[in-house]
Amino acid sequence: MQLVKNTLLTPERTVTRKVKEVVLALRLERLFSKDKILKAYLNAIYFGKDVHNRNIYGIQAAAGASLASTRARSTSPRRRTWPG
C-alpha cells in the first residue's frame, strides 16, 4: 500500500483516498509479483539528502550518493591511509 500511497495518490487524509489506496493496492498485487512491487517501492521512496543538500529518491540514487559522500571524505586533505 505504501507504493500506491507514495506514487499514485495525493497526500490528502480522507476516507475516499484510503479506499482508493486499498483498491489500487489490491490490483497492484494481482498484476505484479512481490519482488517487482518491492523493487518499484525502493526506487521511489525518499532516502534523505546528498552532500549537496539535494533530495534523494530511490535506492540506486541513495547508493550513488553514499558512494560519492565516501569518495569526497576519502579524498580530503586530511584523509586516512586505506589498508592494503
C-alpha positions in Angstrom: 0.0 0.0 0.0 2.9 2.4 0.6 3.9 2.3 -3.1 0.4 3.3 -4.1 0.2 5.9 -1.3 3.6 7.5 -2.2 3.4 7.3 -6.0 -0.2 7.3 -7.3 -2.3 9.3 -4.8 -2.3 12.8 -3.3 -1.3 13.1 0.4 -4.8 14.2 1.5 -6.2 12.3 4.5 -9.7 11.3 3.6 -11.7 8.1 3.7 -12.2 8.3 0.0 -8.4 8.4 -0.7 -7.9 5.5 1.7 -10.5 3.4 -0.1 -8.8 4.2 -3.5 -5.5 3.2 -1.9 -6.8 -0.2 -0.9 -8.4 -0.8 -4.2 -5.3 0.2 -6.2 -3.0 -1.8 -3.9 -5.1 -5.0 -4.4 -5.0 -4.5 -8.1 -1.2 -4.0 -8.0 -0.8 -7.2 -6.0 -2.8 -9.1 -8.6 -0.8 -7.7 -11.5 2.8 -7.9 -10.2 4.9 -10.1 -8.0 6.0 -9.1 -4.5 9.6 -8.7 -5.8 8.5 -6.3 -8.6 6.4 -4.3 -6.1 9.3 -4.1 -3.7 11.7 -3.0 -6.4 9.3 -0.3 -7.5 8.9 0.9 -3.9 12.6 1.0 -3.3 13.1 3.0 -6.4 10.5 5.6 -5.5 10.9 6.3 -1.8 12.7 9.3 -0.2 16.2 8.5 1.2 17.2 11.9 2.5 19.6 14.5 1.2 23.0 14.1 -0.5 26.2 16.0 0.3 25.0 18.9 -1.9 21.7 19.1 0.1 19.6 17.6 -2.9 16.7 15.2 -2.2 17.5 11.6 -2.9 14.7 9.4 -4.2 15.3 5.7 -4.9 17.7 3.2 -3.6 20.0 3.4 -6.7 20.4 7.2 -6.2 20.9 6.7 -2.5 23.7 4.2 -3.1 25.3 6.6 -5.6 25.1 9.5 -3.1 26.5 7.3 -0.4 29.5 6.4 -2.6 30.0 10.0 -3.6 30.0 11.0 0.0 32.5 8.3 0.9 34.8 9.4 -2.1 34.5 13.0 -1.0 35.6 12.2 2.5 38.4 9.9 1.4 39.9 12.5 -1.0 40.0 15.3 1.6 43.4 16.6 2.6 43.1 15.0 6.0 42.3 11.6 4.7 43.5 8.4 6.4 45.6 5.8 4.7 43.5 2.9 3.4 44.8 -0.5 4.3 46.1 -2.6 1.5 
